[in-house]
Amino acid sequence: MLALYLVHTAATLAMVGLIWFVQVVHYPLHSLVGPSEFEQYQLAHMSRTSFVVIPPMLIELAGSAWFAFYPIGSDVGVPPYVHWLAFGVLALIWISTGLIQVPAHNQLLQEPSSQMYRHLVNANWVRTVGWSLRGLIVCWVVLMLMTNTQR
C-alpha cells in the first residue's frame, strides 16, 4: 500500500512542479506571441500540454479516490479525513480545469484577447494553490508513513 501511495505522491508532486512552471513561466509567455502566430502557438500548447499532464493527472485522480475510500496511515496518526480533504482539493482542481481553463484556452483559440488571457492566468491560481496544498498534504502523509516504518 505504501508503494501505491508513493506513486500517487510522485504524480501529485509532478503536477505541483508543472503548475508552478505554467503559472510563473509558461502562461506569462503567452503575451509575447504575436497575433499572426497565436493560433498555431495555442494549438501546439494545448496538444503538447495535454500529452504531459494527462498521465499524472489520471494517476493522481485514481490514487486520491482510492485513498479517500481506503485510507492509509490511520495507525500512525493520519486521520482518514485528510485523504478526503486531499480528494476534495483535487475535485476543485478538476472542476476549475474543466469549467475555467479548458474553455478559456478554447476561447483564446477562437478570439485571442488580453482580457481572456488575464482571466486564464488569474483563474489558474486556484489550481496552483490547490496543487500546492495537495503537495503539502501528500508529503505530510508520506512523512508520517515513513517515520512509522523506520521504527
N, C-alpha and C positions, 0 to 999 in steps of 0.2 A: 504494500500500500504506500510505503514511503517513496518508492521509485516512481509510482504514478503521480504522487504529489510533486515530486521534483520535476517531472516532465511538465506538469501543469504550471509550476513556478517558472520554469525556463520560458514557456510560451508567454506568460504574463510579463516577465522582465524584458523579453524581446519586444513586446508591444510598448512597454514603458519607454524603452530607448527609441523605438520608431516614432512614437507620438511626439516626444520632445524634439526629435530631429525635424519632423514635419512642422511642428508649431514654430520653432525658432529659426530654422534654416529654409526648409522647402517652401512652405506657404508664403513667407515674405518674398521669395524669389519670383513668385508668380507675377508680381507687379512690374518686374523688369522685362517681361516678354512683350514684344510689340504686337499690335493688333493684327498684323498680317500673319504672324506665326502662332497666335494664341490658340486657334482651333487645333492645329496639329500638336502643339505642346500639351494642351489639355487632354486630348485623346491618348497621347503617349503616357501622360501622368496617370490617367485613370487605369489604363490596362497594366502598366508596369507596377503601379502601387498595389493593385488587386492581386497580382501574382505573388507579391512579397507578403502582404498582410493576411490574406485569407487562410493559409495553413495555420499560423499561430493563433489567429482569432478563433478558428474552429476547435483547435486543441484546447484552448483556454475555456471556451464555452462548454465543451464536453466535460472537462475536468471540474470546472466550477459547479456545474449542475450535479455531477456525481458526488462531490464532497459536500454539497448542501444537503443532499439526501442521505449520504453515508459519511458523516463527519469523521475526521481523523484528528487525533490529538487530545481528546477529552481526558485521557488518562494522564496527560502532562500539563493540564491547565488551559487547554484551548476550548473555550465554550463553543458548543455547536452553532450558536447564533453568529459567530464570527464568519463561518462559511456562508451563512445566509446573507450576511452583510456584504461579503465579497461578491456573491452572486447577484445581489440587488444592484450593486455598483456596476457590475458588468451588464446587467439588463439596461441600466440607464445609458451606458456607453453605446450599446447596440441600438437602442431607440434613437439616440442622438445621431448615430451614423445613418440609420435608415430614414429618419424624418428631417434631418437638417443637412448633414454633409453630402450625402449622395444627391439629393435634389439640388443643392447649391452648386455642386460640380456640373450637374446636367444643365442647370440654368446658365452657368458660365460658358458652357459649350454652345448654347443657343444664342445668348445675348451677353457677352462679356461686359461687366460694369464694375466700376470701383466700389459701388455700394454693395453689390453681391459678394465681391471679393472680401471686403471688410467684414461682412456678415459671416462668411465662411471662417475667416481667421478668428474672429471673436467667439463664435459659437464653438469652435474647436477646443476652447479652454475647458469646456465640460468634459470632453474626452481626455484631455491632458491631465486635468486634476483627478478624474476618475481612475485612469490607469496608474497614476502615481500613487493614489490611495490603495489600489489593489496591490501594487508592488510592495508597499509597506506591510500590508496585511499578510500576503503570502510569505514574505521574508520573516516576519514575526512567527508565523506558524512553523516554518522550517527551522528557525532557531529553537523554538520550543521542542520540536521533534528531535532535532539533533542533540540538544542538551540532554534530553532524557535517554537517548540511545547510547550516549557515551558513559552513562553511569554504571 
